[in-house]
Amino acid sequence: MTRERLYLFDTTLRDGAQTTGIDFSVEEKRRIAAVLDDLGVDYVEGGFPGANATDTRLFENPPTLETARLTAFGMVKRAGRSVSNDSGFQAVMAAKSPAICLVAKAWDYHVRVALGISNDENLAAIAQSVEAIVASGREAMIDCEHFFDGYKGNAAYALAVARTAYDAGARWVVLCDTNGGTLPHEFEHIIADVTKVVPGSHLGIHTHNDTENAVANSLMAVRAGVRQIQGTLNGIGERCGNANLTSIIPTLLLKSEFADRFDTGVTPARLRHLTHASRILDEILNRNPDRHAPYVGESAFATKAGIHASAILKDPQTYEHVAPESVGNRRRLLVSKQGGKSSILAAMEKLGIAVDHDEAVLARVLDEVKSREAAGYSYEAAEASFELLARRMLGEVPRYFSVDSFRVMVERRHNAQGDLVTVAEAIVKVSIDGADEPIWSVGEGNGPVNALDRALRKDLGRFQKHIENVELVDYKVRILTGGTEAVTRVLVESLDTVTGERWFTVGVSPNIIDASFEALLDAINYKLMKDAARVVEQAVGRAV
């Protein structure tokens, strides 16, 4: 049987940006768009050009996507104005994107109260807006806002909105459960009615999670005929969030009811990057991943010791509905010593660290990781620090340099223009292995960490050439315990500007400067290790 095509529309960068506490930068949007493109979604909705500076800049210089179509979001033109005389509409039309998605009112109550226009004026605005997009050679979509509430209030008008958009040339007519209050059993008969005026091959679904049914509603909509699913990575979004594509995508690929009937742009190989994509978003947002998230959560395939763990060791299918590797996750037997060693072995093999299943080595590394995690370290998002830790324990990391001491001073003073400014200065004393004398370096920055970073990387002797292209591109702090004496975890992202390689390192301390400096040291040592920097023979094997 020939499978039908399902299309995945991601709105993390637009609807997800409405999440409380989230404010994406242009560069963060670019990075997330690349992650989504690699995953295989069909559309990436970048934002609302003209509504804010960030989104306008993104569409002025759009990211290059291999498979996904960058989509601009906007509103249909205002009633009483032509498409050419509506500045908001023209700002969206000016966006450099192959697709445009416009929101339109589908509830006559909103047309009357929110817009203050007649039902016919609303339909005319929708038709003219879609026709303008089609005439420009772009793909047109209409988000029918509050469609399900509108259908319940005035079914004939909600259907007229959908039909008007389709007749005007919209590729997708998206039915939105904007308030998130519609339940799964209601979707089937409502969508069945819509398919009488718009073919299912042109229908999309956009659900919110206010009743914890966004994923279920999206899947029910597919069963009822829609062929585009909108959602966000990790389910972020306004109020309680949007439909979680991180749950929907593996369900479509791994559950036979959908896998046997439909194809998506996400291949099984791409699906194995799902957990990584989920974690990248959480790191960008500087928040803890949801341990209990389906498919990608740290606990999604975790089992404590007992009959469950015993059964899993015999055959994982006894207590796993899908293979964790299929979504890029891993099995965790939380108490079982064998399970712990297996996780460490898998992580080391992934990094190319040969241990030949040496039980003693695995036990040592596992004990060290457990000890450090108890102190606040987390290596899930800091693979560079984990690789350094493991290789150091195996004696594979030379001592390139050591920091004998450092000092940081922060001073608030008036500059030459009379402005009150805060300046940080750091002094670092570094001993280079094989060098006769230590090197003193001074660095200034807009904060103590920035000053330390500049001082440390100012002069590393013969190793300097290896770090000249290294930049600190992200710095995140997480408070692990309460109070001003709290333990702090710092995650640093570094970039090689020549190769484009990025790596993450972690530091933990009650002192935020110590934690930051530890992460910075790991970042530099990792780069030197990867470059196989030459050291004096007697330094090989010594711990940093």
Secondary structure as UniProt FT lines:
FT   STRAND          4..5
FT   STRAND          7..10
FT   TURN            12..15
FT   HELIX           16..18
FT   TURN            20..21
FT   HELIX           26..39
FT   STRAND          43..47
FT   TURN            50..51
FT   HELIX           53..60
FT   STRAND          69..75
FT   TURN            79..80
FT   HELIX           83..85
FT   HELIX           87..93
FT   STRAND          99..105
FT   HELIX           108..110
FT   HELIX           111..115
FT   HELIX           119..135
FT   TURN            136..137
FT   STRAND          139..145
FT   HELIX           147..153
FT   HELIX           155..167
FT   TURN            168..169
FT   STRAND          172..177
FT   TURN            178..179
FT   HELIX           184..194
FT   TURN            195..197
FT   HELIX           200..202
FT   STRAND          203..208
FT   TURN            210..211
FT   HELIX           214..224
FT   STRAND          228..232
FT   HELIX           233..235
FT   TURN            239..240
FT   HELIX           245..254
FT   HELIX           256..259
FT   TURN            260..261
FT   STRAND          262..263
FT   HELIX           268..271
FT   TURN            272..273
FT   HELIX           274..284
FT   TURN            285..286
FT   TURN            291..292
FT   TURN            294..296
FT   TURN            298..301
FT   STRAND          302..303
FT   TURN            305..306
FT   HELIX           307..314
FT   HELIX           316..318
FT   HELIX           324..327
FT   STRAND          332..333
FT   HELIX           337..350
FT   TURN            351..352
FT   TURN            356..357
FT   HELIX           359..375
FT   TURN            380..381
FT   HELIX           383..393
FT   TURN            394..395
FT   STRAND          401..414
FT   TURN            416..417
FT   STRAND          420..432
FT   TURN            433..434
FT   STRAND          439..445
FT   HELIX           448..456
FT   TURN            457..458
FT   HELIX           461..463
FT   HELIX           464..467
FT   TURN            468..469
FT   STRAND          470..479
FT   TURN            484..485
FT   STRAND          488..496
FT   TURN            497..499
FT   STRAND          502..509
FT   HELIX           512..530
FT   TURN            531..532
FT   HELIX           537..539
FT   TURN            540..541
//
